[in-house]
């Protein structure tokens, strides 16, 4: 029986930043969903690590949240969102909605 995701992923391919304690490193955001992200980064992490994550959005806005690493295949990692502000949750929802709308309009 196959594994079913709760939320669909959206390919974004934008730059972000990860931080664990005093260590910080750039990352590439491969895809994002309402519940998590898939990233590529050279920051050394282990499964279960909690990271601070930030991406810069259009219009000078940013989105920040706290992630927990749940899947690791260096340099790629999958992480679930464990803490996000209501404002950043709304920004994330807009990113996903815009992407879905654009996908259908290209149809």
DOLUM-733988 format. One record per residue (C-alpha): x, y negated, z negated. Coordinates in pm, whole numbers, plus 50000, padded with zeros to 5 digits. Each point is the difference from the previous one (the first is absolute). Layout:
N
XYZ/...
This chain:
107
500005000050000/501414966150102/500684970349777/497474971950047/500984964049931/497574977649815/500864969750216/501164996650359/503454985850068/500754969450210/503364996450177/501444966049917/503755001050070/500804968549800/502804991649761/499635001649624/502045000749682/500275026349726/501274994049649/500805024349720/501284982449689/502834977150110/500505018650330/498354985850308/500095010850365/498224992450326/497635025950140/498045006350315/496285005649947/499045029050227/496335002049910/497584989449731/496625011249865/497744987849722/501735023449758/503655000750108/502844993250240/502625018750198/503354982450009/503545003450122/502724986649769/503575005749889/499124993449634/500775031549800/496755012549847/498645031949848/496515014250004/498084983849713/501994967350008/497954968149962/500964972150242/499014964050059/499034994650365/499494968050200/499274992250364/499804966250167/496844993650200/499094975150268/499334964449884/502615000849724/497995023649779/501335031349837/498635031949854/501525015649688/499215031649809/501485027249785/500645034050157/500755035049876/502145021850225/498115032350072/501765013950308/503644996950098/501915009550312/502914975350008/499974973550140/496185002450016/497715000449701/496325000849925/498634980949702/496624994049844/498864965849887/499705000949622/499514962949930/498824971550224/498344966649925/496444993750125/501354973350240/502605023550147/497405028150022/497864976350208/502974991650226/500675037150049/496365006250091/500174971750256/503155014850156/498305033950038/496724985050128/501824977950254/501995029550129/496875021550043/498184971550177/502964994350234/500205037250079/496365001050105/500214968150206/502965014150198/497965031650058/
